[in-house]
């Protein structure tokens, strides 16, 4: 959603160029990424409640988790999208996931890595790959946790408002359909 990106830039600037002059650290000291785990399709429990993440998002479910929460990005194939999961999940071997957020807010980290443009570090011709060693030593902004939390609260507030609006829209659609249906039934009855 563009409003999130606008707010991120307003608060933190461009993290590649550090346009707001925040202190910097190596990426590995802000968020440590690790390669995901193998889990062949035939070994997955599709009735499980745990999301299984691949390089392009959720691919299914399983009954076991490898992480409690974190951020996930594609390591092989689809590179550049960053996902956040606030519940237990299983990251597949086609992903990199945060195994240490160093106390940083995962919502903030999701947008930070999106703006950091991980695609810059991909290699390979046929199937692009992202090696964490290529970007772990890069410098990235080190934003105080209170500012990270302010940004995350903004995202949460907008998400909550979006959910409420979607619920209201569904109610209105049902009301319009019911009202239209009643009119059709009434006019059909009167016309007969």
Residue, then its C-alpha position, 0 to 999 in steps of 0.5 A: x500500500x502506497x500510504x505505508x511507503x509514503x510514511x516510511x520515506x517521511x519518517x526515515x528517508x531513503x535507507x540506501x542513501x540515508x537521506x535523514x542522516x541516521x547512524x548506520x550499522x551492517x545489515x547483519x547487526x540490524x537483522x540477521x537473515x538465514x536460509x529456509x528449510x527443506x519441506x517437500x510437498x509430500x511431507x507437508x500437512x495441508x490440514x495444519x494451521x502453520x503457513x509455509x512461505x516460499x519465495x513468492x509468499x504463502x504456498x500452503x500449510x503445515x502442522x509444524x513451525x520453524x519460527x515464531x514470527x519474522x520477515x521472509x524474502x525470496x532467496x531463489x526465483x522471486x527476489x525482492x518481495x518482503x513478507x512479514x508473519x506475526x504468527x509461527x511459520x515455516x520458511x522454505x529453502x527458497x527463502x531467507x528469513x530473519x532468525x535474529x531481529x536484534x530487538x528491531x520491530x518486524x513491521x519496520x524491518x519489512x519496509x526497511x528491506x523493501x526500500x533497501x532493494x535486495x534485488x540489487x544483490x541478486x546473481x545468476x542468469x537462469x534462476x536468480x538467487x540472493x545470497x545473504x552474504x552479499x548484503x549482510x555486510x552492507x551499511x543500513x540505517x539504524x533507527x531508534x526503536x521508538x521511531x520503529x514502533x511509531x511507524x508500526x503503530x501507523x501501519x497497524x492503525x491503517x490496516x485496522x481501518x482498512x479491515x473495518x471499511x471492508x466489513x462495512x462495504x460487505x454489509x452495504x453490498x449485502x443490503x443493496x442486494x437484499x433491497x434489490x431482490x425485495x424490489x424485484x420480488x415486489x414488482x414481480x408479485x404486483x405485475x402478476 
